[in-house]
Amino acid sequence: MKYFVFVLGVLLVLGFALKGTFTHEKFDSKTWKSWVESEEAPSLRWDMMNSLRKSHQLKGKTKQQVLQLLGEPNSQSKNQLSYYLGYSKSGVNTATLFIDFNDENVVVRFFVNQG
């Protein structure tokens, strides 16, 4: 019984410690495109990343399809688009989504760089 209470206590502590770290904000293209970083929504894009990865297979999409889905990037080069994600829930980290394209303008990889 002591072991059960201990494990339950550890799980509760972990649950409270991780609260807000993992979000389940559903990806919405219109909301993503219109997001402006603010005190009310500093991490909205960051919060949508898990849903975006699960609901939209970015790898293999054309640049036009990505632009239609995510809107204009914060910066771009010939073979890369980048989207600022804002602050994490902890308010310490910021991140940027990078999407790399091949010479045929098809996504070959994407990654989030925290900084």
N, C-alpha and C positions, 0 to 999 in steps of 0.2 A: 504494500500500500504506500509506503514511504517513497518508493521508486516512482510510482504513478504520479504522486503529488509533485515530486521533483520535476519530472518530465513535463507535466502540465504547466508548472510554474515557468520553466524555461521557454516553453512554446508561447506562453502569454507575454513574457518579456520580449522575445523575438518579434512577436506580432506587433507590439507597441513600438519597438525600435524601428521596424521596417514600414510602419504605417506612413503612407505618403511617398515612400520610395518607389514602389511599383504601382503604377497607375493603370487604369483601364479606360482611359479616355478614347472613345471611338473616333477613328479617323473620319474626317469630313472635309472633302475637297474645298468647298466654299469657305468653311471656317479657317482652314489652313491658309488659303490664299489671302483672306482679309485680315489675318492676325497682325496685330501691332503690339509689340512688347509694352506692357504696362504693369503697374503694381497689382491690378486685378487679375491679370493673366500672364505672369512672367514666364510660365513654363508650358503653355498650351501645346505648342508644336512638339516639344520634348515629350510631353505626356501622350501625344498621338503616335509616336514612333512605333511602339509595339504593335498597335493596331494597323498602321500603314504597312509594316513588314509582313504581317499575317494576312491582310486582306488584299494586298496588291503586289503581285510579283513584279518588282522593278526590273530585275535582270531580264534582258530580252526585249524590253519596251524600247520604242524609238524615242528620240529626243522630243519630237512633237507630242507623243503620248504623255511623256513626263511633264512637259510644259502645260499640257491640258489638265493634268491631274493636280500638279503642285503650283502652277502659276509661274510668274517670273522669278528667277533666282536672285539671291542677294549679290552674287557675282558669278561670272562665267568666263571660260576660255574655250578654245576650239573643241576640246574633248572633255570638258568637265563643267558641271553646274554645282553650285553650293547654296544651301539654304540654312540660314541661321535658325537655331532651335530655341534659343533663349536660355533661361536658367533652369537648373534642376530644382526639384522640390526642396532640397536643402539650401538653395540659394547661393551655393558656392561655385559649382561648376556651370559653365556654359558649354554649348556644343554646336557643331555645324554638321549637317548632312552633306556629304560629297557624293556625287553621282558621276562615274566615269563612262565615257562612250568610246567605241571603236571608230574607225574611219568611215563606217557606214551609218554613224549616228545611232547605234544600238547600245543600250546599257550593258556593260561588261562586268561592272562591279559598283557597289555602293557601300559606304561606311560612315559611321558617326565618329567624329574626332572631338574629344572632350578637351577643354582647355580652361 
